[in-house]
Amino acid sequence: MQSIDKNLKSKLLPTALVFKKYVNGEPKCNYEMYLREMLNLSKYFRSLSDGKEYEEPTDEDHGECDAITSRYEIDFKLVESSSYLEAKRQYSTGIQVICEGVIASTVPARNGSTYVTNLHCALRDINSYEQIEDILRGEYAYIKMNKRTVKDKDMQLNADLKDFYNNLVIDKNLLLYIPEIFYFEDECYQESDAIEIVRQALKMDFAFSCQYRSCLRLEKDAFICCIYSDAFLIFKFMDNDFLLVDKIPVGKSSIYMDLYRRYGALY
């Protein structure tokens, strides 16, 4: 089996670009807003909508997708374990907009440490559809963060995997968004070679799970998106592989850049 390049690393985006309403007083603190903006900058996604602009649904009370047109619609799903996202939110510095141009940081909601699931690693251990179906059928208690210990790791692992697979098998077009910046440590590659390494890494982590989704014959698209070299890389799952369909500089997204410039240093 091919291994992931040891020089490929990733880090979570600043909290303001991951969590909705994380910045108190900032109406644009919502990753769905800059992802919709990204879709509207994408020639590929505009071709799917016959050139129409993707919009926010008027409400989501009945499971509406996050980006809609009369021709095509797609739902966004964050791809990180629930336990990791919860811990990141609780242990990160809070951010408060006092007034225009005045921003304050607040102490984290919690201090200390907790056990979380590395979703990328966990998915590499899934190698049969029976495993996935067992996880989906299972009943796993989500352990409260302040009570979670190492002895709970298997229960928490399965709870996190079930959250992921419940999202994956939804009968909608999906954009799986990895809110991480990929980069290379101690190595320099040509851009095309670097993107191919990122693609191979995503394939190792997610291709088998996407194959399971394909076997359900949902007849809906599945995309995966991450950030590398200051660009959104968008891959489509096709024929048991990931195909790069678009590459959009993050600098073209005004919402993403505003959040990053204002709050990127405040984790």
C-alpha positions as CSV (number, residue, x, y, z in Angstrom):
1,M,0.0,0.0,0.0
2,Q,1.3,3.5,-0.9
3,S,2.1,5.6,2.1
4,I,1.4,9.3,2.7
5,D,4.4,11.6,2.1
6,K,5.9,12.1,5.6
7,N,6.5,15.8,4.7
8,L,2.8,16.5,4.2
9,K,1.3,18.2,7.3
10,S,-1.9,20.0,8.1
11,K,-3.2,22.4,10.7
12,L,-6.7,23.4,11.6
13,L,-7.9,26.8,10.3
14,P,-8.3,29.6,12.9
15,T,-11.4,29.0,14.9
16,A,-13.2,32.0,13.4
17,L,-13.1,30.2,10.0
18,V,-14.4,26.9,11.4
19,F,-17.2,27.5,13.9
20,K,-20.4,29.3,13.2
21,K,-20.9,32.4,15.4
22,Y,-17.6,31.8,17.2
23,V,-16.9,35.5,17.0
24,N,-19.5,37.3,19.1
25,G,-20.7,40.3,17.1
26,E,-19.4,39.1,13.7
27,P,-22.3,38.3,11.3
28,K,-20.0,36.7,8.7
29,C,-18.5,34.2,11.2
30,N,-20.0,31.2,9.3
31,Y,-17.9,28.9,7.1
32,E,-21.0,28.2,4.9
33,M,-20.9,31.8,3.7
34,Y,-17.4,31.7,2.3
35,L,-18.0,28.2,0.9
36,R,-21.0,29.6,-1.1
37,E,-18.8,32.4,-2.2
38,M,-16.3,29.8,-3.3
39,L,-18.9,27.9,-5.4
40,N,-19.9,31.1,-7.1
41,L,-16.2,31.7,-8.0
42,S,-15.9,28.2,-9.4
43,K,-16.4,27.7,-13.2
44,Y,-17.0,24.1,-12.5
45,F,-19.9,24.7,-10.0
46,R,-21.3,27.5,-12.1
47,S,-21.5,25.0,-15.0
48,L,-23.5,22.6,-12.8
49,S,-26.0,25.4,-12.0
50,D,-26.2,26.7,-15.7
51,G,-24.5,29.9,-14.6
52,K,-26.9,30.6,-11.8
53,E,-25.6,32.0,-8.5
54,Y,-25.7,29.7,-5.4
55,E,-27.7,31.2,-2.6
56,E,-28.5,30.5,1.0
57,P,-31.8,28.7,1.6
58,T,-34.5,30.9,3.1
59,D,-34.7,28.3,5.9
60,E,-33.3,24.9,6.7
61,D,-36.2,23.6,8.8
62,H,-36.8,20.8,6.3
63,G,-33.3,19.7,5.5
64,E,-32.6,22.1,2.7
65,C,-29.1,22.2,1.2
66,D,-26.7,24.9,2.2
67,A,-26.2,26.2,-1.3
68,I,-29.1,26.2,-3.8
69,T,-30.1,27.2,-7.3
70,S,-33.0,26.1,-9.4
71,R,-30.7,23.8,-11.3
72,Y,-28.3,22.3,-8.7
73,E,-28.0,22.3,-4.9
74,I,-25.3,21.0,-2.5
75,D,-24.9,20.5,1.2
76,F,-21.8,21.3,3.3
77,K,-20.4,18.9,5.9
78,L,-17.3,19.6,8.0
79,V,-14.9,16.7,8.0
80,E,-13.4,16.5,11.5
81,S,-14.3,14.3,14.4
82,S,-17.1,15.7,16.6
83,S,-14.9,15.2,19.7
84,Y,-12.0,17.2,18.1
85,L,-14.2,20.0,17.1
86,E,-15.8,20.2,20.5
87,A,-12.4,20.3,22.2
88,K,-11.0,22.9,19.8
89,R,-14.0,25.2,20.5
90,Q,-13.9,24.7,24.2
91,Y,-10.1,25.1,24.6
92,S,-9.7,28.1,22.3
93,T,-9.6,31.7,23.1
94,G,-12.9,33.4,22.7
95,I,-13.4,36.5,20.5
96,Q,-15.7,39.4,21.1
97,V,-16.2,42.4,18.7
98,I,-16.7,45.4,21.1
99,C,-17.3,47.9,18.3
100,E,-16.0,48.6,14.8
101,G,-12.3,48.1,14.9
102,V,-12.2,47.0,18.5
103,I,-11.8,43.3,19.2
104,A,-11.2,41.6,22.5
105,S,-10.2,38.1,23.4
106,T,-11.7,36.1,26.3
107,V,-10.4,33.2,28.3
108,P,-11.2,29.7,26.9
109,A,-14.3,28.0,28.2
110,R,-12.2,25.2,29.5
111,N,-8.6,24.4,30.5
112,G,-6.8,21.1,30.6
113,S,-6.8,18.3,28.1
114,T,-9.1,15.6,26.8
115,Y,-9.2,12.6,24.5
116,V,-10.3,13.2,20.9
117,T,-10.5,11.1,17.7
118,N,-8.2,11.7,14.7
119,L,-10.7,11.1,12.0
120,H,-8.2,10.8,9.2
121,C,-6.3,8.0,11.0
122,A,-9.5,6.3,12.1
123,L,-10.9,6.0,8.6
124,R,-7.7,4.3,7.4
125,D,-8.6,1.4,9.6
126,I,-11.9,0.9,7.9
127,N,-11.6,-1.7,5.2
128,S,-14.9,-3.4,4.8
129,Y,-18.5,-2.4,4.2
130,E,-19.5,-4.6,7.1
131,Q,-17.5,-2.4,9.5
132,I,-19.3,0.7,8.3
133,E,-22.7,-0.9,8.6
134,D,-21.9,-2.2,12.1
135,I,-20.9,1.4,13.1
136,L,-24.1,2.8,11.6
137,R,-26.2,0.2,13.4
138,G,-24.4,0.6,16.7
139,E,-25.5,2.7,19.7
140,Y,-22.6,4.7,21.1
141,A,-22.9,7.1,24.0
142,Y,-21.2,10.4,23.4
143,I,-19.0,11.0,26.4
144,K,-19.1,14.5,27.8
145,M,-15.7,16.2,27.3
146,N,-15.1,16.9,31.0
147,K,-15.7,13.2,31.9
148,R,-13.9,11.6,28.9
149,T,-10.9,9.5,29.7
150,V,-8.6,7.1,27.8
151,K,-10.7,4.2,28.8
152,D,-13.6,5.8,26.8
153,K,-11.6,6.0,23.6
154,D,-13.2,3.1,21.8
155,M,-16.7,4.4,22.5
156,Q,-15.8,7.9,21.5
157,L,-14.1,6.6,18.3
158,N,-17.2,4.8,17.2
159,A,-19.4,7.7,18.1
160,D,-17.3,10.0,16.0
161,L,-17.2,7.5,13.1
162,K,-21.0,7.1,13.3
163,D,-21.4,10.9,13.0
164,F,-19.2,10.9,9.9
165,Y,-21.0,8.1,8.2
166,N,-24.4,9.4,9.0
167,N,-23.4,12.6,7.2
168,L,-21.8,10.7,4.3
169,V,-24.9,8.6,3.4
170,I,-27.3,11.5,3.2
171,D,-29.1,11.5,-0.1
172,K,-27.8,14.9,-1.2
173,N,-25.0,16.3,-3.3
174,L,-22.3,16.8,-0.7
175,L,-19.2,19.0,-0.3
176,L,-17.1,17.5,2.4
177,Y,-15.0,20.3,3.7
178,I,-11.8,19.7,5.6
179,P,-11.2,22.9,7.5
180,E,-7.4,22.5,7.4
181,I,-4.4,24.0,5.7
182,F,-2.2,21.4,4.1
183,Y,1.5,22.2,3.8
184,F,4.9,20.5,3.3
185,E,7.6,20.4,6.0
186,D,11.3,20.2,5.0
187,E,10.6,19.7,1.3
188,C,9.8,21.8,-1.7
189,Y,7.7,20.4,-4.6
190,Q,6.4,21.7,-7.9
191,E,2.8,22.8,-7.4
192,S,1.4,20.0,-9.6
193,D,3.4,17.4,-7.8
194,A,2.3,18.8,-4.4
195,I,-1.3,18.7,-5.3
196,E,-1.0,15.1,-6.5
197,I,0.5,14.2,-3.1
198,V,-2.4,15.9,-1.4
199,R,-4.9,14.1,-3.7
200,Q,-3.3,10.7,-2.9
201,A,-3.4,11.4,0.8
202,L,-7.2,12.3,0.6
203,K,-7.7,9.1,-1.4
204,M,-6.1,7.0,1.2
205,D,-8.2,8.5,4.0
206,F,-11.6,8.9,2.3
207,A,-11.8,6.8,-0.9
208,F,-13.1,3.6,0.7
209,S,-15.8,5.4,2.6
210,C,-16.9,7.2,-0.6
211,Q,-16.9,3.8,-2.4
212,Y,-19.4,2.7,0.2
213,R,-21.6,5.8,-0.5
214,S,-21.4,4.9,-4.2
215,C,-22.7,1.4,-3.5
216,L,-25.8,2.9,-2.0
217,R,-26.6,4.2,-5.5
218,L,-27.7,7.6,-4.3
219,E,-27.0,9.1,-7.7
220,K,-25.7,12.3,-6.1
221,D,-22.3,13.9,-6.3
222,A,-19.6,13.8,-3.6
223,F,-16.8,16.4,-3.4
224,I,-14.0,16.9,-0.9
225,C,-12.4,20.3,-0.4
226,C,-9.3,21.4,1.5
227,I,-6.8,24.2,1.4
228,Y,-3.3,24.1,0.0
229,S,-1.0,26.9,-1.1
230,D,-3.6,29.6,-0.4
231,A,-6.2,27.9,-2.6
232,F,-9.3,25.8,-2.2
233,L,-8.7,22.5,-3.9
234,I,-12.0,20.8,-4.9
235,F,-11.9,17.1,-5.8
236,K,-14.8,15.0,-7.1
237,F,-15.2,11.4,-6.2
238,M,-15.5,9.5,-9.5
239,D,-14.7,5.9,-10.5
240,N,-13.3,5.1,-7.1
241,D,-10.9,8.0,-7.3
242,F,-10.6,11.7,-6.6
243,L,-10.5,14.1,-9.6
244,L,-9.4,17.7,-9.2
245,V,-12.2,19.8,-10.6
246,D,-11.2,23.2,-9.5
247,K,-8.6,25.3,-7.7
248,I,-9.7,28.7,-6.4
249,P,-7.3,31.1,-4.6
250,V,-8.6,31.9,-1.1
251,G,-7.8,35.6,-1.9
252,K,-10.8,35.7,-4.2
253,S,-13.1,35.0,-1.3
254,S,-13.7,38.3,0.4
255,I,-15.5,36.7,3.4
256,Y,-12.7,34.2,4.0
257,M,-10.1,36.9,3.8
258,D,-11.9,39.3,6.1
259,L,-12.3,36.6,8.7
260,Y,-8.7,35.6,8.4
261,R,-7.2,39.1,8.5
262,R,-9.4,40.2,11.5
263,Y,-9.3,37.0,13.6
264,G,-6.7,34.7,12.2
265,A,-4.2,35.5,14.9
266,L,-6.8,34.9,17.7
267,Y,-7.2,31.2,18.2
